[in-house]
Amino acid sequence: MFNNGSSDGRGRILANNQETGAKKFQRVPAFGLVRVHSLEKVYLGNLVNISCGGLMLKARELPEPDEKITLSFNLLPGRREIFLKAVVVWVAGTSDPHMPRGMGVRFVNLDEGIQEQIGEYIEKLSVMKELRMEGGKA
């Protein structure tokens, strides 16, 4: 079912040569439908989080680690749909076919306009989080 990538001890199957080190980019929650286009089929999933370097999504079916894919999704209302290339970095499975599985992807050759749109989304969510935290302090 999975390629011969290694496991990270957290139930995730990693792509070959994938390190489990610290993340390089700020990651924020993301919401919405994402289409994952592989050479063989199209998968549908839900965004979990996003950074300028990649994203995580949940779905019942997922491609394999190391697979090159194209993603399409919307982040900001009123903006055009984002299409970008990525590679599957890890896949977390479950034995229950009715429960969603997860995967992490790394963006490849990200277009400057798309990178700006993702950065704007991250900035907006970060500001909203700071405002909520300040509002909670009395």
N, C-alpha and C positions, 0 to 999 in steps of 0.2 A: 504494500500500500504506500509506504513512504520510501523515499530514497535512503541511501545509507548515511545521511547526515547524522550528527551526534545529538544526544539529548542534553538539556541544560540542567537536569535535576528538578525542574519545575513542571515536568510533563510536556515540554515543548520539544518538537523535533526541529533541529536547526539546519539551515542550509550548510553545505560544505564550506569549510574555512570561516564559519561565522563565529565571532567572539561574543562573549556574554558580558562585555565591559559596560561602563557607564554610558548613558545616552549623551549625545553631543548637543542636542537641540531641546529647547523648551517644548514640552508636550502639554496640550490642553484637551479637554473633552471635545468630542465632535459628534454631531447627530445627523442622521439622514441615511438614505439609501445609497449604496455604492454598487456599481456594476463592475465585475472583474472579468475581463475578456482574456481568455487564454487561447492557445492555438486550437484547442479541442472543443471548448464550450464557453458559455457565459454563465457566471455565478452571480447570485444576488446576495448582498449582505448589508449589515448596518455598521456605520462608522462608530468607533469607540473613542479613539483619540487621534490627534494629528500633531505633527511637528513639521518644520521645514525640511526634514530629512526623510520622513516616512509617516506611516499611519498604522493603526490597528483596526481590524474589523472583526465582526462575528458573523458566522453564516453556518448553514447546515452542511454545505459542501464547499470544499476549498481545493485550490490547486496544490501541487507539491512544493516543498522547499526547493529553492534554486530556480524555479520556473519564472520565465520572463512573462509579464502580463501588462495589460493596459487597463487603467482604472478610469471610471467616469462617475462624477458626483457633483453636487452643488454644496457650497459652503455658506455663501452669503446671499440673502434674498435680493432679487433683481439683477443678479450677475449671471453670466453665461455659464453653462455647464463646464466643469474642468475635465479635461482629458489629459492623462499623463502616463508615461512609461514607468514601470517599477519591477522589482524582483522580489520574490517571496523569500523572506529571511527565516521565519519560523512558522510552524503550524502547531497548535495545541489541539489535541483530539479528545474525544469522549466516546465511551462505548455505547451511549444512549443515542440512537439515530434521531430522536426527537429534540435533543438538546443542541444548541448552537456550538460550533467549534470556533476557534479564533485563529487569526494569523497576523503577523507583522510583516510589513513590506518596507523596502527602501526605495525611494524615488531615484530614477535614473535620468540624467540629462534634463533636469527640470528647467522649463522655459522661464525666463525672467518675469514675465507677466503673471504666470501662475504662482511663482515663488512670492511675488509681491502680494497676491490675493491671499495666499495661505498666511503670510506674515501679518497682513491686516486682520485676518480672522483671529489669529493668536493674540495679537495686541488688544483687540476688542474684548476677548474673553478674559485676558489678564487684568485689564482695567476694571471690568465688571466684578471680578473676584476681589480686587483690592477695595472697591467701593463697598461691597458687601461686608468685608472684614472691618473696614473703618466704621460702617454703620452699626456693627455689632458691639463696638466699644463704646461704653457710656462714661 
